[in-house]
Amino acid sequence: MSARAWLIAAAIAYNSWILGPLLNPALDAPLVSELAATGQPWAWVFRAGDLLAVLLLLPTVRKGHVFWWLFLLSTAVEATFPLHCVSQFTSDELLRSAACMTPSAWAHEVSSTFAGIGSIATVIFAWRAGHKGRLLGALHVIAVLVLTAAIVLQLPGTFVLQRVSIMALSLWWIFAYERSDGFGPIKHQAVRSLHRHKER
């Protein structure tokens, strides 16, 4: 099985939220994490999707890929510790209470933040290293930043923004991956740059 096939399989698993309307039609989840919340129908499918994506992406890690490790490990923690409440069926006051902000929910929120930092940093460093998929990477970064602002300011649009960011990232890693270099500096480009520098 080629590396590209592993990446495509990981992208499919990471986008398990697409099954939301089929498996849990009663839930209109502004954030995909709510599909995996405690007590939701088929929640295990969405948790398993993220964990499977992480396992499939492990072979893409190369030495020194700190931010890619951060994304993968944070995503695994995020899937392992689900939210306890969903916004559609819970008042704002209760969402902020200890009944909903359980240790699992706190772990989920914190790991989600680190996963976002890891993905954005990986994309940016891959840009600088000359990897493909810059448009998809830019779309992911912009969507995450706007999504964060929308959540903090309680603005509409989180439903679309998060799904765009997830899909853009999973498509990005298919195009940006280099077999020998993962998402780090591309060696053959670095060699060419060194030769050009010597010629000067």
Backbone as JSON, one array per atom type, in Angstrom:
{
  "sequence": "MSARAWLIAAAIAYNSWILGPLLNPALDAPLVSELAATGQPWAWVFRAGDLLAVLLLLPTVRKGHVFWWLFLLSTAVEATFPLHCVSQFTSDELLRSAACMTPSAWAHEVSSTFAGIGSIATVIFAWRAGHKGRLLGALHVIAVLVLTAAIVLQLPGTFVLQRVSIMALSLWWIFAYERSDGFGPIKHQAVRSLHRHKER",
  "N": [[0.85, -1.19, 0.0], [0.71, 2.13, -0.97], [2.23, 5.23, 0.18], [0.63, 7.4, -0.44], [-1.86, 6.22, -0.62], [-2.31, 5.51, 2.05], [-2.54, 8.08, 3.11], [-4.85, 9.03, 1.82], [-6.73, 7.25, 2.86], [-6.56, 8.01, 5.54], [-7.55, 10.62, 5.33], [-10.2, 10.14, 4.62], [-11.11, 8.82, 6.95], [-10.75, 10.88, 8.81], [-12.68, 12.64, 8.08], [-15.12, 11.71, 9.03], [-17.3, 13.02, 9.99], [-19.01, 13.57, 7.95], [-20.84, 11.58, 7.91], [-22.61, 12.32, 9.83], [-25.34, 13.5, 9.42], [-26.62, 11.18, 8.61], [-26.21, 9.19, 10.6], [-26.87, 10.49, 12.97], [-29.31, 12.22, 12.73], [-30.9, 13.96, 14.22], [-29.3, 15.73, 15.51], [-28.01, 18.9, 15.13], [-25.11, 19.8, 14.75], [-22.98, 22.41, 15.56], [-20.24, 22.23, 15.89], [-18.06, 19.62, 14.99], [-17.17, 17.95, 16.98], [-19.24, 17.57, 18.72], [-20.74, 15.54, 17.67], [-19.45, 13.34, 18.58], [-19.89, 13.42, 21.25], [-20.51, 12.46, 24.68], [-23.04, 10.08, 25.1], [-24.33, 10.55, 22.69], [-25.91, 9.21, 19.74], [-24.16, 6.69, 17.99], [-21.72, 7.79, 18.6], [-19.25, 6.63, 18.96], [-18.37, 6.0, 16.41], [-17.46, 8.39, 15.3], [-15.46, 9.11, 17.06], [-13.76, 6.93, 16.69], [-13.12, 7.34, 14.03], [-11.4, 9.6, 14.06], [-9.3, 8.58, 15.64], [-8.45, 6.45, 14.05], [-7.57, 7.87, 11.83], [-5.32, 9.16, 12.92], [-3.67, 6.93, 13.48], [-3.24, 6.0, 10.87], [-1.78, 8.08, 9.88], [0.58, 8.1, 11.25], [2.88, 6.86, 9.99], [3.76, 8.98, 8.42], [5.23, 10.69, 9.88], [8.28, 12.32, 10.5], [11.66, 12.57, 11.74], [12.05, 15.24, 13.97], [9.71, 16.52, 13.34], [8.0, 18.29, 15.03], [5.62, 19.82, 15.31], [3.81, 18.43, 13.74], [3.7, 16.03, 15.14], [2.53, 17.13, 17.43], [-0.02, 17.83, 16.47], [-1.04, 15.25, 15.78], [-0.92, 13.77, 18.23], [-2.49, 15.4, 19.89], [-4.94, 15.27, 18.55], [-5.53, 12.59, 18.95], [-5.87, 12.56, 21.75], [-8.02, 14.3, 21.93], [-10.03, 12.8, 20.68], [-10.2, 10.68, 22.42], [-11.09, 11.74, 24.82], [-14.12, 12.81, 25.09], [-16.58, 15.49, 24.56], [-19.07, 16.4, 27.03], [-21.57, 17.49, 26.86], [-23.96, 18.77, 24.45], [-24.5, 21.66, 22.47], [-26.97, 22.13, 21.27], [-28.98, 20.95, 22.8], [-28.64, 21.96, 25.29], [-28.58, 24.52, 27.72], [-26.93, 27.76, 27.66], [-25.96, 28.49, 30.16], [-25.79, 26.05, 31.51], [-23.94, 24.77, 29.91], [-21.61, 26.0, 30.63], [-21.26, 25.15, 33.17], [-20.14, 22.95, 35.89], [-21.29, 20.52, 35.43], [-21.25, 20.07, 32.72], [-18.68, 20.85, 31.95], [-16.71, 18.74, 32.43], [-13.81, 16.8, 33.59], [-13.08, 15.31, 31.32], [-14.2, 16.85, 29.27], [-12.72, 19.22, 29.57], [-10.15, 18.28, 28.96], [-10.61, 17.64, 26.33], [-11.17, 20.17, 25.18], [-8.73, 21.56, 25.6], [-6.87, 19.91, 24.23], [-7.92, 20.13, 21.68], [-7.33, 22.78, 21.06], [-4.5, 22.65, 20.98], [-4.23, 20.87, 18.87], [-5.12, 22.42, 16.75], [-3.13, 24.42, 16.75], [-0.91, 22.83, 16.13], [-1.56, 21.86, 13.56], [-1.73, 24.22, 12.0], [0.87, 25.28, 12.3], [2.34, 23.2, 11.13], [1.48, 23.32, 8.46], [2.35, 25.91, 7.74], [5.18, 25.71, 8.02], [5.61, 23.75, 6.13], [4.9, 25.11, 3.82], [7.03, 26.96, 3.69], [9.04, 25.19, 3.22], [8.63, 24.45, 0.67], [6.6, 22.68, -0.16], [3.81, 21.15, -1.96], [0.31, 22.09, -2.52], [-0.44, 24.61, -1.51], [-2.65, 26.35, -1.68], [-4.76, 24.87, -0.54], [-3.67, 24.56, 2.0], [-3.57, 27.24, 2.84], [-6.29, 27.78, 2.88], [-7.11, 26.12, 4.97], [-5.71, 27.25, 7.18], [-6.75, 29.88, 7.27], [-9.48, 29.31, 7.65], [-9.42, 28.07, 10.19], [-8.48, 30.17, 11.82], [-10.49, 32.13, 11.49], [-12.64, 30.64, 12.41], [-11.91, 30.31, 15.1], [-12.11, 32.97, 15.99], [-14.84, 33.33, 15.59], [-15.92, 31.56, 17.45], [-14.96, 32.6, 19.88], [-16.11, 35.17, 19.84], [-18.71, 34.49, 19.67], [-20.08, 34.26, 17.2], [-22.03, 33.54, 14.21], [-21.59, 30.79, 11.86], [-19.82, 28.78, 12.52], [-20.38, 26.12, 11.92], [-19.97, 25.74, 9.11], [-17.35, 26.75, 8.82], [-15.65, 25.11, 10.44], [-15.92, 22.62, 9.22], [-14.97, 23.15, 6.67], [-12.31, 23.72, 7.3], [-11.4, 21.24, 8.26], [-11.76, 19.53, 6.04], [-10.12, 20.84, 4.16], [-7.59, 20.59, 5.37], [-7.25, 17.78, 5.41], [-7.25, 17.18, 2.68], [-5.05, 18.68, 1.98], [-2.85, 17.33, 3.21], [-2.66, 15.13, 1.6], [-1.7, 16.1, -0.85], [0.58, 17.54, -0.11], [2.45, 15.88, 1.05], [5.68, 14.39, 1.04], [7.46, 11.56, 0.11], [10.1, 10.93, 1.14], [10.59, 13.0, 2.86], [8.38, 13.64, 4.39], [6.48, 16.09, 5.86], [8.39, 17.95, 6.12], [11.44, 19.87, 5.4], [12.22, 19.7, 1.96], [14.47, 17.53, 0.66], [15.78, 17.29, -1.88], [15.3, 19.76, -2.97], [16.62, 21.37, -1.19], [19.23, 20.56, -1.65], [19.61, 21.45, -4.29], [19.43, 24.2, -3.84], [21.68, 24.57, -2.29], [23.71, 23.96, -4.12], [23.32, 26.02, -5.98], [24.0, 28.16, -4.36], [26.72, 27.66, -3.96], [27.7, 27.94, -6.5], [27.61, 30.64, -6.86]],
  "CA": [[0.0, 0.0, 0.0], [1.56, 3.31, -1.1], [2.05, 6.29, 1.18], [-0.5, 8.23, -0.84], [-3.08, 5.48, -0.28], [-2.49, 5.69, 3.5], [-3.0, 9.46, 3.34], [-6.24, 9.11, 1.38], [-7.52, 6.53, 3.86], [-6.61, 8.86, 6.73], [-8.44, 11.74, 5.04], [-11.58, 9.63, 4.69], [-11.42, 8.58, 8.36], [-10.78, 12.16, 9.52], [-13.91, 13.33, 7.69], [-16.27, 10.89, 9.4], [-18.42, 13.92, 10.29], [-19.92, 13.54, 6.8], [-21.88, 10.6, 8.24], [-23.46, 12.88, 10.88], [-26.76, 13.56, 9.1], [-27.16, 9.82, 8.44], [-26.17, 8.44, 11.85], [-27.48, 11.26, 14.06], [-30.01, 13.31, 12.04], [-31.55, 14.87, 15.15], [-28.31, 16.69, 16.04], [-27.47, 19.91, 14.23], [-23.9, 20.13, 15.52], [-22.15, 23.49, 15.02], [-18.88, 21.71, 15.91], [-18.11, 18.18, 14.75], [-16.89, 17.24, 18.23], [-20.49, 17.26, 19.38], [-21.21, 14.25, 17.15], [-18.78, 12.31, 19.38], [-20.13, 13.71, 22.67], [-21.04, 11.38, 25.51], [-24.48, 9.85, 25.02], [-24.88, 10.76, 21.36], [-25.95, 7.99, 18.94], [-23.03, 6.4, 17.11], [-20.58, 8.66, 18.94], [-18.01, 5.86, 18.83], [-17.94, 6.03, 15.02], [-16.73, 9.63, 15.05], [-14.21, 9.02, 17.83], [-12.92, 5.95, 16.02], [-12.64, 7.94, 12.79], [-10.23, 10.44, 14.36], [-8.2, 7.73, 16.1], [-7.96, 5.71, 12.89], [-6.8, 8.83, 11.02], [-4.03, 9.34, 13.58], [-2.89, 5.71, 13.27], [-2.85, 5.94, 9.47], [-0.84, 9.17, 9.6], [1.84, 7.91, 11.98], [4.03, 6.63, 9.11], [4.18, 10.2, 7.73], [6.04, 11.49, 10.8], [9.73, 12.22, 10.34], [12.41, 13.12, 12.87], [12.03, 16.69, 14.06], [8.4, 17.09, 12.99], [7.4, 18.55, 16.35], [4.24, 20.31, 15.22], [2.98, 17.34, 13.21], [3.48, 15.19, 16.32], [1.59, 17.84, 18.3], [-1.35, 17.66, 15.87], [-1.49, 13.86, 15.87], [-1.15, 13.4, 19.63], [-3.63, 16.19, 20.39], [-6.14, 14.71, 17.93], [-5.81, 11.33, 19.65], [-6.41, 12.92, 23.07], [-9.32, 14.91, 21.67], [-10.97, 11.72, 20.37], [-10.3, 9.81, 23.59], [-11.83, 12.44, 25.87], [-15.18, 13.55, 24.38], [-17.42, 16.47, 25.26], [-20.12, 15.78, 27.84], [-22.85, 18.09, 26.49], [-24.05, 19.38, 23.12], [-25.12, 22.99, 22.59], [-28.35, 22.14, 20.77], [-29.91, 20.49, 23.83], [-28.15, 22.42, 26.58], [-28.56, 25.98, 27.86], [-25.59, 28.36, 27.76], [-25.55, 28.46, 31.57], [-25.4, 24.68, 31.86], [-22.73, 24.43, 29.16], [-20.45, 26.55, 31.35], [-21.25, 24.61, 34.53], [-19.31, 21.77, 36.14], [-21.99, 19.35, 34.92], [-20.81, 19.87, 31.34], [-17.22, 21.0, 31.85], [-16.09, 17.65, 33.16], [-12.4, 16.65, 33.24], [-12.99, 14.85, 29.93], [-14.48, 18.0, 28.4], [-11.57, 20.13, 29.65], [-9.07, 17.65, 28.19], [-11.0, 17.77, 24.92], [-11.01, 21.57, 24.76], [-7.3, 21.9, 25.57], [-6.23, 19.16, 23.14], [-8.42, 20.71, 20.43], [-6.54, 23.99, 20.83], [-3.16, 22.25, 20.57], [-4.33, 20.26, 17.54], [-5.18, 23.54, 15.81], [-1.79, 25.03, 16.68], [-0.05, 21.89, 15.44], [-1.88, 21.79, 12.13], [-1.37, 25.5, 11.37], [2.33, 25.37, 12.26], [2.83, 22.23, 10.14], [1.19, 23.87, 7.13], [3.22, 27.07, 7.49], [6.56, 25.24, 7.81], [5.62, 23.02, 4.85], [4.95, 26.18, 2.8], [8.39, 27.49, 3.62], [9.91, 24.13, 2.71], [8.36, 24.27, -0.75], [5.64, 21.61, -0.45], [2.64, 21.47, -2.77], [-0.95, 22.26, -1.81], [-0.45, 25.88, -0.75], [-4.0, 26.91, -1.63], [-5.49, 24.11, 0.47], [-3.1, 24.91, 3.3], [-4.02, 28.6, 3.18], [-7.72, 27.68, 3.2], [-7.2, 25.55, 6.31], [-5.24, 28.23, 8.18], [-7.73, 30.97, 7.35], [-10.72, 28.79, 8.24], [-9.2, 27.86, 11.63], [-8.38, 31.47, 12.49], [-11.83, 32.75, 11.49], [-13.46, 29.8, 13.3], [-11.55, 30.66, 16.48], [-12.71, 34.28, 16.26], [-16.29, 33.15, 15.65], [-16.23, 30.9, 18.72], [-14.69, 33.55, 20.98], [-17.06, 36.29, 19.76], [-20.05, 33.89, 19.58], [-20.66, 34.64, 15.91], [-22.48, 32.39, 13.41], [-20.68, 30.31, 10.82], [-18.9, 27.73, 12.99], [-20.72, 24.86, 11.24], [-19.29, 25.7, 7.82], [-15.92, 27.03, 8.98], [-14.89, 23.96, 10.93], [-15.94, 21.55, 8.22], [-14.05, 23.57, 5.61], [-10.94, 23.58, 7.81], [-11.08, 19.81, 8.34], [-11.63, 18.99, 4.69], [-8.95, 21.45, 3.52], [-6.39, 20.0, 5.95], [-7.1, 16.39, 4.99], [-6.84, 17.2, 1.27], [-3.7, 19.25, 1.95], [-1.8, 16.38, 3.54], [-2.51, 14.22, 0.46], [-0.89, 16.74, -1.89], [1.82, 18.13, 0.41], [3.37, 14.87, 1.57], [6.81, 13.91, 0.25], [7.79, 10.25, 0.66], [11.35, 10.91, 1.9], [10.71, 14.15, 3.76], [7.16, 13.9, 5.12], [6.04, 17.48, 5.68], [9.53, 18.8, 6.47], [12.22, 20.4, 4.27], [12.4, 18.76, 0.86], [15.92, 17.39, 0.55], [16.32, 17.56, -3.22], [15.28, 21.22, -3.18], [17.69, 21.94, -0.36], [20.5, 20.28, -2.33], [19.7, 22.37, -5.42], [19.69, 25.54, -3.31], [23.08, 24.59, -1.84], [24.54, 24.01, -5.32], [23.21, 27.37, -6.53], [24.76, 29.06, -3.48], [28.15, 27.42, -4.19], [28.03, 28.47, -7.82], [27.77, 32.08, -6.75]],
  "C": [[0.89, 1.25, 0.0], [1.26, 4.34, -0.01], [0.84, 7.14, 0.85], [-1.82, 7.56, -0.49], [-3.37, 5.58, 1.22], [-3.05, 7.08, 3.81], [-4.45, 9.64, 2.93], [-7.16, 8.42, 2.38], [-7.66, 7.35, 5.14], [-7.55, 10.04, 6.53], [-9.9, 11.32, 5.12], [-12.0, 9.43, 6.14], [-11.6, 9.89, 9.12], [-12.04, 12.96, 9.19], [-15.16, 12.49, 7.97], [-17.51, 11.73, 9.73], [-19.44, 13.94, 9.15], [-21.08, 12.58, 7.06], [-22.86, 11.13, 9.28], [-24.94, 12.91, 10.55], [-27.42, 12.19, 8.95], [-27.26, 9.09, 9.78], [-26.85, 9.16, 13.01], [-28.23, 12.46, 13.47], [-30.66, 14.33, 12.97], [-30.61, 15.96, 15.65], [-27.8, 17.6, 14.94], [-26.23, 20.49, 14.91], [-23.11, 21.26, 14.88], [-20.67, 23.09, 14.97], [-18.93, 20.19, 15.81], [-17.84, 17.37, 16.01], [-18.17, 16.83, 18.95], [-21.09, 15.95, 18.88], [-20.63, 13.1, 17.98], [-19.01, 12.49, 20.87], [-20.74, 12.52, 23.39], [-22.56, 11.28, 25.36], [-25.1, 10.05, 23.66], [-24.87, 9.44, 20.57], [-24.73, 7.87, 18.03], [-21.81, 7.28, 17.39], [-19.25, 7.93, 18.72], [-17.48, 5.88, 17.4], [-17.05, 7.24, 14.76], [-15.43, 9.68, 15.85], [-13.23, 8.07, 17.14], [-12.34, 6.5, 14.72], [-11.38, 8.77, 13.01], [-9.04, 9.59, 14.79], [-7.6, 6.92, 14.94], [-7.12, 6.62, 12.0], [-5.4, 9.03, 11.61], [-3.13, 8.13, 13.33], [-2.38, 5.64, 11.82], [-1.81, 6.99, 9.11], [0.5, 9.01, 10.31], [3.04, 7.65, 11.07], [4.54, 7.89, 8.4], [5.1, 11.05, 8.6], [7.52, 11.25, 10.52], [10.41, 12.89, 11.55], [12.39, 14.65, 12.84], [10.7, 17.33, 13.72], [7.58, 17.34, 14.26], [5.92, 18.93, 16.22], [3.3, 19.27, 14.61], [2.69, 16.31, 14.3], [2.43, 15.82, 17.24], [0.17, 17.68, 17.77], [-1.87, 16.24, 16.07], [-1.81, 13.46, 17.31], [-2.35, 14.13, 20.22], [-4.95, 15.67, 19.82], [-6.53, 13.41, 18.61], [-6.42, 11.59, 21.02], [-7.83, 13.46, 22.92], [-10.39, 13.84, 21.42], [-11.22, 10.82, 21.59], [-11.14, 10.42, 24.7], [-12.9, 13.32, 25.22], [-15.84, 14.63, 25.24], [-18.52, 15.74, 26.02], [-21.51, 16.29, 27.44], [-22.79, 18.63, 25.06], [-24.88, 20.66, 23.22], [-26.59, 23.0, 22.19], [-29.36, 21.82, 21.86], [-29.54, 20.98, 25.22], [-28.13, 23.95, 26.62], [-27.14, 26.48, 27.99], [-25.06, 28.29, 29.19], [-25.06, 27.07, 31.96], [-24.12, 24.26, 31.13], [-21.47, 24.89, 29.88], [-20.32, 25.98, 32.76], [-20.37, 23.37, 34.64], [-19.96, 20.5, 35.6], [-21.57, 19.03, 33.49], [-19.3, 19.96, 31.18], [-16.54, 20.0, 32.77], [-14.59, 17.58, 32.83], [-12.2, 16.19, 31.79], [-13.21, 16.01, 28.96], [-13.33, 18.99, 28.4], [-10.4, 19.57, 28.82], [-9.35, 17.78, 26.69], [-10.74, 19.19, 24.41], [-9.52, 21.94, 24.61], [-6.6, 21.2, 24.4], [-6.67, 19.68, 21.78], [-7.63, 21.96, 20.06], [-5.14, 23.63, 20.33], [-3.16, 21.59, 19.19], [-4.37, 21.35, 16.47], [-3.83, 24.22, 15.63], [-0.85, 24.13, 15.88], [-0.3, 21.85, 13.94], [-1.47, 23.07, 11.4], [0.15, 25.62, 11.23], [2.91, 24.41, 11.22], [2.65, 22.75, 8.73], [2.15, 25.01, 6.79], [4.66, 26.63, 7.22], [6.67, 24.46, 6.5], [5.64, 24.01, 3.68], [6.38, 26.63, 2.58], [9.37, 26.48, 3.06], [9.64, 23.82, 1.25], [7.4, 23.15, -1.11], [4.48, 22.1, -1.31], [1.43, 21.73, -1.89], [-1.08, 23.55, -1.03], [-1.85, 26.48, -0.63], [-4.84, 26.2, -0.58], [-4.98, 24.43, 1.86], [-3.56, 26.28, 3.76], [-5.49, 28.58, 3.59], [-7.91, 27.13, 4.6], [-6.83, 26.57, 7.38], [-6.26, 29.35, 8.36], [-9.01, 30.51, 8.02], [-10.57, 28.59, 9.74], [-9.17, 29.19, 12.38], [-9.73, 32.17, 12.58], [-12.76, 31.98, 12.41], [-13.19, 30.15, 14.76], [-12.17, 31.99, 16.88], [-14.22, 34.15, 16.42], [-16.71, 32.51, 16.97], [-16.07, 31.88, 19.88], [-15.74, 34.66, 21.01], [-18.51, 35.82, 19.64], [-20.79, 34.36, 18.32], [-21.12, 33.39, 15.16], [-21.39, 31.95, 12.42], [-19.76, 29.2, 11.24], [-19.13, 26.42, 12.26], [-19.91, 24.72, 9.95], [-17.78, 25.83, 7.99], [-15.13, 25.81, 9.44], [-14.83, 22.84, 9.91], [-15.03, 21.88, 7.04], [-12.61, 23.36, 6.05], [-10.51, 22.12, 7.84], [-10.85, 19.23, 6.96], [-10.39, 19.54, 3.98], [-7.66, 20.82, 4.05], [-6.18, 18.58, 5.44], [-6.76, 16.27, 3.51], [-5.41, 17.71, 1.13], [-2.65, 18.18, 2.2], [-1.61, 15.33, 2.43], [-1.55, 14.8, -0.58], [0.48, 17.19, -1.39], [2.86, 17.11, 0.82], [4.46, 14.5, 0.56], [7.32, 12.63, 0.9], [9.04, 10.29, 1.57], [11.42, 11.98, 2.98], [9.46, 14.42, 4.6], [6.64, 15.28, 4.81], [7.15, 18.46, 6.05], [10.24, 19.33, 5.24], [12.44, 19.33, 3.2], [13.88, 18.7, 0.51], [16.44, 17.76, -0.83], [16.29, 19.04, -3.54], [16.38, 21.88, -2.38], [19.05, 21.73, -1.02], [20.69, 21.23, -3.51], [20.04, 23.78, -4.96], [21.14, 25.66, -2.88], [24.02, 24.7, -3.04], [24.53, 25.41, -5.94], [24.03, 28.36, -5.71], [26.27, 28.91, -3.73], [28.58, 28.01, -5.51], [28.24, 29.98, -7.8], [29.13, 32.42, -6.16]]
}
